[in-house]
Amino acid sequence: MKNNIISLFGNEARKDESQYPATVPLYQIPRERFTEAAKPMKTAGARLVAEWATDETSFGKGFGIYVCYAKDSEYLILKTYTPLEDPTFPSLTKKFVPAYRFERQMRSLMGVIPLGHPDSRPWIKHEDWQEDVYPLRKSFDASKSISRVKGEYQWIRAEGEGVYEIPVGPVHAGIIEPGHFRFQAVGEDVINLEEKLGYVHKGIEKRFESLPWDEGAKLAGRVSGDTTVAHALCYCRTVESMTECNPPERALWLRALMLERERIANHLGDIGAICNDAAFAFMLYQLTILKERLLRTNYKLFGHRFMMDKVIPGGVAIDISDKNKEEILSEMNWLTNEFERLVIIYDENSSLDDRLRDAGVLTDGKAKELCVVGFTARASGQNMDCRIQNPFSPYDRIIPKMTVLNSGDVHARLWVRTDEIRDSIRLIIEILNSLPEGKITETFTPPSPDKSGFAVVEGWRGEIVYWVQSGPKGEINRCMVRDPSSVNWIALEEAIHGNIVPDFPLCNKSFNQSYSGHDL
Amino acid sequence: MIEFYPFIIEAIQIVIVLLFAPLFVGWVRMLKCWFQGRTSAGLFQPYRDILKLFHKDVILAENASWIFRFTPYLVFGVTVLAGGIIPIIFLNLPFATVADVIAIAALFAIVRFFTALAGMDIGTAFGGMGSSREMMIGSLAEPAMLMAIFTVSLISQTTSLSNMADVLIHKEFILRPSMAFALLAFVLISIAETGRIPVDNPATHLELTMIHEAMILEYSGRHLALIEWAGMIKLFLFTTIGIASFFPWGISTSVNLINISAGIIFLILKMGFLGIGLILIETGLAKMRIFRVPEFLGSAFLLSTLGMLSYFILE
């Protein structure tokens, strides 16, 4: 990918030396040729990881437009500037589908206009915001409230005999996050689903900019509560890459331990919830018991059920004793037995099988086109796992197993996760068996001004991406957060085509995206 | 004194229907909790639920018409009326002479018709969706149910449930293939009619998957209490119809204290076992895709047809 860019742009592509780590290069290219760079990326088979904008007025520049591409283990960031008086840039949406929502979001929150973008409706920022208020700009004062205006969201309409609309949400009957789904259906067949999100927009990216570096980890841990370890870890790895701080080996292994425990707990809960949505409540209650035991052990060993705030820049906040180690090992033993017993029940129930197979199919081609990540991608034939492709200690020594299935249906997504639970149990046992001794923290000094860092971490939903930039005074100038849900939400709209209305909850649960991580 | 007998019997019958229905639902829920490894809320939780709903205010949709307000009372009244016809512990019910099993099917059809109307009345997407699904199930379940019951009535040469049960009790017991087919069909139909898993899930919160619950989503307070109570009675009545047509032994044929107490004990025992059977099905199966329901009810219809044919060929 890097060579493609150099051969296409020659001297016009300038490498930015302030970008860390060195393995993820950042090239600055001219604004007019921003879209042009997408073509060789597409032909190289790369995916669009994220697209975001920065306000670099404090450096005396305009807005920065960034896009990150990835292919296998290689990541590449391209950047271009757009001046304050003419904040436009050429859209990438026609080349890469995920840019569709990223660019709507950039337009809504930063006020940079993607030229040639097919959709001018706001995203995240709802219609009752004033249109010319751009919260991510430095000129926006987050401490003041803004007045509401009247506005209307233009939904995509379907017309014809027998077409009817079903609005669902944003408040749902279950205890889940808010999001609005609008179905156009004929009889029971869904002809279109449109999502509207942003109901849990909290201004997290803006909030980062007013926090000191070490407290950023706490905020990152609250981007999506169920992924607190992975998000905090990704933030920490980003800022550590900027200062070239190397946490002690023991801390790295403990981080992996927590990351895998988080993965198991969430997978267990979700497998149960998927079965419950097919009215097979038995699995839900049994798996909830397993999940609850894990969470209680977390509370006992780490002081928090979800291990929030335990990953800090420079290491981890809590150590485990040898006694704890034994405790986790015997717990993993117990878990394996109980879990395998339930997997058999799942596997042998033909009525469940009938519901889950062929429901909500996301084909290989669609998954690639939409650049989805995580278990969703792996269930649709995409080889993708940051723990394997971009390993950090201990994953370079204890290599996770990647389960890839091709059917892309609800069952495939569930089965990938079943396999991941088994593998995470193995990883935990191996981590504990060769856990290195030593310190658990390294002194962390905040990064110097005008640097940027990048990191990816495989959370249980998939690849989490952070890109952090330090400002001229050494503060956080911009922290870009990309939860897996930011790209995966759109896959649900695609997967529901050809399904019937009553199968939607099942499909939705099999993706189980984060609303909070998406809305930020 | 003798002329008051019919009134007393009918009154006792109605009281049994009203009180036993929530108890049976409580038993079913309790079993379900145990089968899933949970602690149950107790046998009497349905009574508390109904009582709670009666204490709550009714919130009416702005565009609700008289149909919406009238439906809960109609549904409750008609369901209780159906309860007056089915022999539960007495055979010679006064109502049984004027209404047969076709009338019972018609009463349930009235309930379904008005519930579906009320679902559409408030104009929400969920209500209409529920009504359309309910009518699809109804149109398939009703003929199948009549076919199953007719198979049984071929043996007794009557369509009155009381007489059918009477014949079965007094005739010599023989294993009849026609009855076996009809019973299987009746079980399938009852599951669909009473909205249990695998056809509908009475415990779900997912609006998009609901059938019966989607129609009554907008009801609250005493309206909801009546509809919920009527729903419990319907489940109870379907099990008692099943008992009367296939296992009537124990239902008291004459009105005296010993027979009546024996009748109550038999009822409790049978209901207890049927609850276990229901929960075995509900715990072991996932809900089927909605377009599998026609196949499911189609096979019920087929089974009852087979029952009828085997009666003529074999018996």
Chai-1 contact restraints between the chains, C-beta under 6 A:
chainA,res_idxA,chainB,res_idxB,connection_type,confidence,min_distance_angstrom,max_distance_angstrom,comment,restraint_id
A,I166,B,A125,contact,1.0,0.0,6.0,A-B,restraint_1
A,A173,B,H205,contact,1.0,0.0,6.0,A-B,restraint_2
A,A173,B,E207,contact,1.0,0.0,6.0,A-B,restraint_3
A,G174,B,H205,contact,1.0,0.0,6.0,A-B,restraint_4
A,A278,B,A286,contact,1.0,0.0,6.0,A-B,restraint_5
A,A278,B,K287,contact,1.0,0.0,6.0,A-B,restraint_6
A,A279,B,I197,contact,1.0,0.0,6.0,A-B,restraint_7
A,A279,B,N201,contact,1.0,0.0,6.0,A-B,restraint_8
A,A279,B,A286,contact,1.0,0.0,6.0,A-B,restraint_9
A,A279,B,K287,contact,1.0,0.0,6.0,A-B,restraint_10
A,F280,B,A286,contact,1.0,0.0,6.0,A-B,restraint_11
A,A281,B,Q36,contact,1.0,0.0,6.0,A-B,restraint_12
A,F282,B,Q36,contact,1.0,0.0,6.0,A-B,restraint_13
A,F282,B,T283,contact,1.0,0.0,6.0,A-B,restraint_14
A,Y285,B,Q36,contact,1.0,0.0,6.0,A-B,restraint_15
A,Y285,B,G37,contact,1.0,0.0,6.0,A-B,restraint_16
A,Y285,B,R38,contact,1.0,0.0,6.0,A-B,restraint_17
A,S351,B,L285,contact,1.0,0.0,6.0,A-B,restraint_18
A,S351,B,A286,contact,1.0,0.0,6.0,A-B,restraint_19
A,L352,B,A286,contact,1.0,0.0,6.0,A-B,restraint_20
A,R355,B,A286,contact,1.0,0.0,6.0,A-B,restraint_21
A,V501,B,L208,contact,1.0,0.0,6.0,A-B,restraint_22
A,P502,B,L208,contact,1.0,0.0,6.0,A-B,restraint_23
A,P502,B,T209,contact,1.0,0.0,6.0,A-B,restraint_24
A,P502,B,I290,contact,1.0,0.0,6.0,A-B,restraint_25
A,F504,B,L208,contact,1.0,0.0,6.0,A-B,restraint_26
A,P505,B,L206,contact,1.0,0.0,6.0,A-B,restraint_27
A,P505,B,L208,contact,1.0,0.0,6.0,A-B,restraint_28
A,P505,B,T209,contact,1.0,0.0,6.0,A-B,restraint_29
